[in-house]
Amino acid sequence: LLRYFAVFGVCVVLGVTMDLPVTVPYHAQWILVLILLGFNVIYHLYTHYLRSQSAGIESWVRVAKVQIFLDFLILTLQLHYSGGMENPFAVYYLFHTAFAGLLLTPRAAIFATGWGAMLYTLLVVGECVSVIPHYSLGGWYPLDLYRHPGAILGALIPLITAMIFMTYLMSAIGQDIGQKETHLLDLQEKLKSRSRELAKANKQLSRHMQEREQFMLTVEHEFKSPLASIQMVIDSLLLTHKAISPGMQDMIFRIRRRTIGLLSLVHDLLTLSRLNLQETDTTPVPINFSEIIWGEIEAIRPFAVEKGLALHTQITSHLWLAGCAETARHCVSNLLTNAVRYTPQGLVIVSAQGIDQQLVFMVKDTGMGIEPSEIPKIFQDFYRTSRAKELVAEGTGVGMSLVKRAVELLHGTIQIESQVDTGTTIWVRFPLSPSPTETVGTPPSSPLI
């Protein structure tokens, strides 16, 4: 585009000067313009061919050399037919020198600069000694300065030194740009290689996740089904307890308790594995969190009544969040179960309300509490506090791990405060979602007091 603009600029200058009292061979200038235009067309077509063939850097360097050397020659001829050293457009040598410094190697750039300086020197000296004719700009330079040695040196020395300086400056800039481009190409190649490695690793990870899911299904079938069968047999034996000795009854009760514990452990492990497989909730949908809380309260209420615990609730209706309902149910179920299980006497308070675009869910109990040093550890897999082990022998230590993972999947946060022999308060905060246009499900049941 710049080369075509240069041709246009020369045409404009020639058109303007034709009305001035200048006697130069315009026919020669127009021939040079046509030559330059033809060269531009050939250059344009050839570079398009190089791009289509994905040519290497060597081909482009050869094209740049030919371009710069021909440009110097055409510029020199144009100056010759339009006043020689009298023509101020001699400064255009600097543009070609700058292009040489940027596009060529330092050695080639110096050689190109020398070629341009030699052409201009031969032009000026040749006109001075009348080896070649001088086409004066008549009237603009009344004195024959082109024959004056001082004027000649005054024209050559500044221009040639500027050309040399421009060559070194642009070569330095070109080398710096070249190094950065090389570094960028290396980074791009490394990035492509890394992307291929990550794609391969992602494919392997997807396969491993499928294998893990299949393994969990196998575990669920191979462990839960036999354990459930064992529990059914034990329950059948206990129905005939009159024919079983007291010692045998005690042994069967122990077996039953262990079986129930194993079933609970298998269930918790499978649930935790499924949650760990999820980076985020796979199908986030609007969830009426209030309904989930009431449903889990209904499920835990018989256990609380059996222990003589009071359940106090303060739950705002239709609190919505976005996520997976099953994940939210795991969170609520484990928090309520722990609160009731580890509270020997007193009460459990459950509240949920919307505060500042957040859904704040709280479970507070008057149970045994947690030692301050053990609070950071309760989210670890299979960890149970020393006081929990003393109060309840059975337990998997996975419940709070499930809670933490469920809260993360629902983009929430969890906070715990606890005092030994006073109780524990747990706050869970989720981003509050707007209510959907249609309420799904039935309204929550009345509060339990």
N, C-alpha and C positions, 0 to 999 in steps of 0.2 A: 504494500500500500504506500509506504514512504517513497519507494522508487517511482511509482506512478505520479505521486504528488510532486516529486522533483521535476519530472518531465513537464507537468503542468506549470510549475513555477518558472521554468526556463521559457516556455511559450509566452507566459505573461510578460516577462522581462523583455523578450524580443519584440512583442507587440507594442509595448510602451516606448521602447527606444527607437522604433521605426519612425516616430514622429519628431524625434530629436535631431539636431544638426550633427549627426554622427555618421561617418562614412566607413562602414564595415561591410564585409561580404556576407549579407544576410542569407544568401542561398547556401553558403557553406554551413552556417549555423543551423539552418533548417534541416540540412542533410544529417548533421550530427544529432539533432533531436530525433529524427526518424530512426537513426542507428540505435540511439539509446532506448527508444520505445521498443524497437524490435528485440534488443537484448533483454529488456525487461520481460517481454512476452515469453521468450525462450527460457529465461531464468525461472519465471513463474511456472511454466509447464514442467520444467525439469524437476523443480523442487516438489511439485505435486506427485511426480513419478517416484521420487525418492521416498516420500511419505507412504505411498501405496505399497512400496517394496520393503518398507521398514529398514531403510538403508542404515549402515553403521555410521559412526562419527567421522570416519576417514572420508567417506563420500561427501559429507557436508563441509568438511574442512577444505577439500579440493574446490568445491563450488564457491566457497567464500574467497579463496585465493584468486580464482579467475575473476570473480565479481569486483574485488578491490583493485586488482591490477588494471582491468579494463576501465573502471571508473576514473582512476588516476589519468589514464591516457585520454579518455574523452574530455575530462575537465581541462586538461592541458591544451587540447586542440580548441576547445571553446574559448579559452582565455587568449589563445594565439589569434583567433579571428575576431577578437573584441578588445584589443588594446594591450594585450600582454600584461606587463607589470603595472600598466595604468589602471587595469580593471580591479576594483576592490573585492570582487568575488574570489580572488585568490585565497581568501581565508577558508574557502570550502575544502581546501586540502586537509584542514584540521578535522573535518567531519569524517573523511575517509580514513585518516590516521586513527581516529577514535574507534571506528569500526574494526580496523585491523588489530588494534590492541585488545579489543574485547573478543573477537572471533578467532584469532589465530594464536599460535604458540608465540612466546616472546621472540624467538629467533625469526620466525616467519613475519611477525609484526614489524621487527626492526628492518628486515629486508624490504617489506612493502613500503615502509616509511622512506627508506633510502631510494626506492624506485620513484616515489612521488617527488622527493626533494631533487633527484637527478633530473626528472622531466622538467620541473619548473626552472631549475638552474640552466639547463640547456636552452629552454625557451627564452629566458631573459638575456642570457649571454649571446645566443644566436641572433636575436633581434638587435642587440647592441652592436655587434660586429658585422651586421647585414648579411649573415649566412642565410637567414630566413627573413622574409619581409615582415615589416611592422605595420599593423593596421591601427592607426592612431584613432583615438576617441575625439579627435579634432575639437578644439575649443575648450575642452575640459582641462587639458594639460598643454598650455601654450608653449612651454619650454620642452625641448627634447630631453626630458629627464631619463628616458630609457637608455640614452647614450652616456649618461653621466655616471662614472664609477661609484661615486659616493651614494647616488640615488639607488644604484643597483644593489650595493651592499646593504643599504638601508631597507630594501625590499626583501632581500634573501635572508639575511641573518635573523631578523625577528621571526619570520615565518618558519624557517627550518628549525631553529631552536625550539619554537613552540610545538612543532611537529614531533620533535624528539621527546620533549617533556610529556606531550600528550600520549605518546606511545608507551613510555614507561609507566605513566599514571594509569592508563586504561589496561595495560597488561597486568599490573598489580591487582586492579579491581577484578579483571577477568579471571586471574588465578584464584583470587579469594572466592569469587562466585562459583568457579569450577570445583574448588574443594568442597564448598557447601553443597553443591549439586551432587557431587560424588558421595558425600556423607548422607545426603537425603536419599539417594538411590540405594545406598547400602541399608539405610533404615527401612526403606520401603521393601527391599528384598527380605530383610529380617522379619518385617511385619508379615509379609506374605507367607514366609516359612512358618512363623509362629501361628498364623491363622490356620494354616494347614494342620499343624500339630494340634491346635485347640479343637479344630473340627474333628480330627481323628479321636482325640481324647473325649470329646463330647459324644461321639458315636459309641465309643467303648463304655462311657458312663451310662448312656441310655440303655445299652445292652445289660450292663450290670444291674441297673435299677429294675429292669424287667425280670432279670434272674432273681433279684432280691424279693420282688413282689411275688414271684412264683414260689420262692422258698417260704415266704410268710404264709401263703395259702396252704402249702404242704404242712407246715408246722401246725397251723390252725386245725387241719384235718387230722394229722397224726397224733397230736397231743390232746386237743380239746375233746375230740370224740371219745377216745379211751378213758380219759379222766371223768367225763360226764357219765360214761357207762359204769365206771367204778363207783361213782357217787350214787347212782341209781341202785346198784346192787347193795351198797351199804345201807341205804335208806330202807330197802326191802328187808334186810336183816334186822334192822332196828324195829320194824313193825312186829317182828316175832320175838321181842325182847324177853318175854316170859320164859321162853325155852332156852335162853342164853344166860350163862352165869354172870354175876356182877362183874367179875374180873374181865370176862370176854366183852361185856358191854362197854367197859371203860376203854378197852383196846380198840373196839370198833369206833367209838366216839373220837378217839385220837386219830384213827385212820381217816375218818370223815373230815375232821378239821384240817388235816394235812392236805387232803384231796381238794377241799374248797380253797385252801391257800395256793395250791399249785394252779388251779383253774384261774384264780384271780391274777396270779403272776403271769400266766400265759396271755390272758386277756390284756393286761397292762402292757406287756412287752409288744404284743402285736399292735396295740393302739399307738404306742410310742414310735414304733418303727414306721407306721403309716404316716404319722405326723412329721417325722424326720425326713421322709421322702419328699415332702412338699416344700418347695421354696416359698410359695405363697399359696393362699387358698386358690384351688384350681378353678372353681366356678363361683366367684363371689356373687351372692344374691342378697337382697334385703332380708334381714333377720329381725323378727320381733323378739328382742332379748328379754323383754318382760315375760313373755309366754314361756320361754325356756327356763327362766328362774322359777316361775310358779310350778312348772312341770317337775323340776328337780326337787323342789320343796315338798311336793306331794309324795315323791318317791322316798324321801328321807324322813318324812314325818313319823311313820310307825316306829322307826328306830329311835327317834328323839323321845317319843311318848313312852316307849319301853324303858328308857333311861331316866324318865322323869324330868326331862329338860324342857324349858319354855322356848318357843320360837317366836321372836318378835320380827315383824316385817314392815318395811316402809319402801314400797316399790311403785314408782311412777308407771302408769300404763303406757304401752306403745312406745317403748324406747327402741329405736332402730339402729342397727349397724350393718355394714356390708361385709360379707364373708361366707363361711360355710357353717351351717347350723350345727352339724355334728361336732365340729371343732369347738364351737361356743358351748355346746352341751358338755363336752369333756371338761372344759374349764370350770363351769359352774358345779358340776357333779362332784369333782374331786375336792373343791374348796368346801362345799357343804358337808361332804362325808368326813373330811378331816376334822372340821369344826365339831361335829357331833361325836365322832369317835373319840377324840382326845379331850372331851369336856366331861369329867365325872359328874358334875352337878352344876346347876346354875342355869344359864340361858345362852342362846345363840341369836345374834341380831343380824338380819340380812336387809340391806338397803340397796336401791338402785335409782339413780336420778340423773337428769341431764343438767350439766353445769358448764357454761362457757363452751358450748359446742363439743363437750365431752360427755361420754356416758361413764359415770362413776359408779362402780359396783363394789360394795363393801360387805365383808363377812367378819363379824366380831364374835368372839366367844369368851367365856370366863373359865377356860380350861387351865391345863397345867403350864402353858407358856413354853417358851424356848430360851435356852441359854444364849446370851448375846454372841458368844463365840461360834455358835452353831447356826445362826441365822444365814450367813453367806453360803453354808454348805447344803441347805435343805433342797436346793434345786438340782443337786447332783444325782445321777442315776443310782438307785438302790441305797441312798443314804437315809438312815432313820436316826433321829436324835436319841440320846441315851434315856431321856425321860419317856419318850414314846415307846421304846422297847420295854421299859418297866411297866407302863400302864397297859399296853396292848401287845401281847406276844406276836400275834399275827400281823403281817404287813409286808408289802413288797418294796417300799421305799421308792416307788416309781411315780406316785401320784403327783407330787409337786413338779417333777420333770415334765409330766404331761401338761400341767397347768402352764408352766413357763413357755413350752413350745406352742401351745394353743394361743396364748396371749401374743406371742411374736407373729404367728400366722395371721392374727386379726389386727395386727399393727397397733397393739396396745402396750401398756407399761404396767408393772406390778410393783407394789410397795408393801413392806411388812414391818409392823411394830409389835413387839412382844415383851412381856415381863413374866418371869417365873412365878408360878402359883397365882397369877393375876389374870392372864389371858393373852390372846393374840388377836390383832386386827390386821386384815389384809385388804388393801385397796387395789382395784384393777381399773384402769382407765382406757377407754377405747374412743376412737373418733366417732362422734355421733353423726348418723346419716339421716337425711330427711325422710319423712314417711312416704311410702309409695302411694300412688293414687288409689289403689285398692288394697285394703287390709287383708292379708292372707291368714286364714285360720280363725279360730273362735276367740272371743275376748278372754282375757285372763280371769281365772276364778277369783273369788273374794279372798282378801288377805287372811292368813292363818295367824291366829294369836295364841 
